[in-house]
Amino acid sequence: MPDVVVAPSSSVGVVLRPDPPVQHRFARTVKRLSRNKLALFGTIVALIFIVLGIIGPSLAPYDYAKQNLMKANLPPFSEGHLLGTDQVGRDMLSRILTGIRISLVVGLGVTVISMVIGTLLGAVAGYYRGVPDSVISGIVELAWGFPLVLLAVILAGTLGPGLLAAVLAIGLINWAGFGRIVRGEILAIRESEFVLAARATGVPDRRIIVRHILPNIVAPALVMGSYYVALAIIAEAGLSFIGMGAQPPLPSLGVMVAEGRNYMMLNPWVITIPGLTILLIVLGMNMTGDGLRDLLDPRSKNR
């Protein structure tokens, strides 16, 4: 929307100030983001891992599943292995690059599932209130009354081990957070003048929700989504650690930590490197969420 500027008393009407060019808006966004050093650092870290997740496996110097017992438990920078090898001689760098992609795919898949279910049920609860709100809110409270990881373990055990089962289990459990956020936002928006006007003119409820309400909750959904990617990565690593997520030889970061825990004294790198990778990915995603929150908060736009 262009800015409206009141003209001097000697003139008539108002002057419409056009929107700044795209490059100016981008520069202003970058400037605001740069004020939050931690958010900027996290965004850079997250972007690096996203790029590695996309192109990393094609850069892997070795087959991530190829074993060479003659070169087992090599430390970093040994015999052509930049990050060393694991307990059966597999190249750690190749496995880490593949594991990053797996973690990001899991995080994105879980977030999409959680967002779709949570947004749909939260919109129904917040807009219609009454019985739908009571039922859906009760389900949310019930889900939040138990440890989410425990519920994910139970559901993953029901579905069976595997990466797809882990994604479905985590996604079907973690939608409650999205549902609560969406419900709260819609409760605040449903009484707005533009919603009341649309309702008074006979616009169907479904169209009001899709065309008028949901676009106004994109900002909090994006912020919540960045946190959910990090949460899903941790949950998948936990499930894989106990053997209910990705199955060997697929190099999930959680699987790598689980396989290396018995060799910590002999070669601590086999558990330290994937553990630090999980830490950096999660840290980057959380800091990115903080940056998105600051950028999308209307109260900070004039700072």
RAWO-V596357 format. One record per helix or strand of 3 or more residues. SS is the DSSP state (alpha for helix, beta for strand). FROM is the first residue (numbers start at 1). LEN is the number of residues. Records with the same first field share a line. If there is no record, write none. Layout:
SS->FROM-LEN, FROM-LEN
//
This chain:
beta->3-4, 14-4
alpha->22-14, 37-23, 69-3, 92-37, 130-15, 148-12, 163-11, 175-15, 193-8, 205-37, 253-11, 269-28, 298-3
//
